Amino acid sequence: MKQIRTTIVLPEEDIKRIKILAATHNLTMSEVIRRSVRHSANSFTHKKNTNKKSGWRALAGSLDLGGKEPSTRTELYDRYLSEKFSR
């Protein structure tokens, strides 16, 4: 796998943690960061989607209650101007 050198900015406290982990496990700082990124990426892909609506909110959002669509910003502005100038 091709490796690319890059610069990141981290808080001093995080750098200390990385250095301690690297020294403790006889790794380079780069390897600690690579492993951390891989681990985080795996946990993101396996994490449950918490943004999904459930229960009555999901049902209410899926119903077409026949209400009219809200006006666009342009329509609102045009209506405002026409009312303002028609006086």
C-alpha positions in Angstrom: 0.0 0.0 0.0 1.4 3.4 -1.0 2.0 5.7 2.0 1.7 9.5 1.8 3.4 11.8 4.2 1.0 14.4 5.6 0.8 16.9 8.5 -2.0 16.9 11.0 -2.6 19.2 14.0 -3.4 17.6 17.3 -3.7 18.8 20.8 -0.6 18.4 22.9 -2.4 16.0 25.2 -3.2 13.6 22.2 0.4 13.7 21.1 1.5 12.6 24.6 -1.0 9.7 24.5 0.2 8.6 21.1 3.9 8.7 22.2 3.1 6.7 25.4 1.1 4.1 23.4 3.9 3.9 20.8 6.6 3.5 23.4 4.6 1.0 25.5 3.9 -1.3 22.5 7.2 -0.7 20.7 5.5 1.0 17.7 6.1 4.2 15.8 3.7 7.1 16.3 2.6 6.6 12.7 1.7 3.0 13.3 -0.4 3.9 16.4 -2.3 6.5 14.3 -2.8 4.1 11.4 -4.2 1.4 13.7 -6.4 3.9 15.4 -7.8 5.1 12.1 -8.5 1.6 10.9 -10.2 0.7 14.2 -12.3 3.9 14.1 -13.3 3.3 10.5 -14.5 -0.2 11.4 -16.5 1.1 14.3 -18.1 3.7 12.1 -19.2 1.2 9.5 -20.6 -1.2 12.1 -22.3 1.5 14.2 -26.1 1.5 14.2 -27.6 4.5 12.4 -28.9 6.6 15.2 -30.3 9.4 12.9 -33.0 7.1 11.6 -36.5 8.0 12.8 -38.4 5.2 14.5 -41.8 4.6 15.9 -44.5 7.2 15.4 -42.1 9.8 13.9 -41.2 7.4 11.1 -44.9 6.7 10.5 -45.9 10.4 10.6 -43.2 11.3 8.1 -44.3 8.7 5.7 -47.9 9.7 5.6 -49.3 12.1 2.9 -51.8 14.2 4.8 -52.8 16.2 1.8 -51.4 19.5 3.0 -50.1 22.1 0.6 -46.4 22.4 -0.1 -44.7 25.4 1.6 -43.9 28.4 -0.6 -40.4 28.8 -1.9 -38.4 31.8 -0.8 -38.8 33.4 -4.2 -42.6 33.0 -4.1 -42.7 34.5 -0.6 -40.5 37.5 -1.7 -42.6 38.1 -4.8 -45.8 38.0 -2.8 -44.4 40.4 -0.2 -43.3 42.9 -2.9 -46.6 42.7 -4.8 -48.5 43.4 -1.5 -46.1 46.2 -0.6 -46.4 48.0 -4.0 -50.2 47.5 -4.4 -51.0 49.7 -1.5 
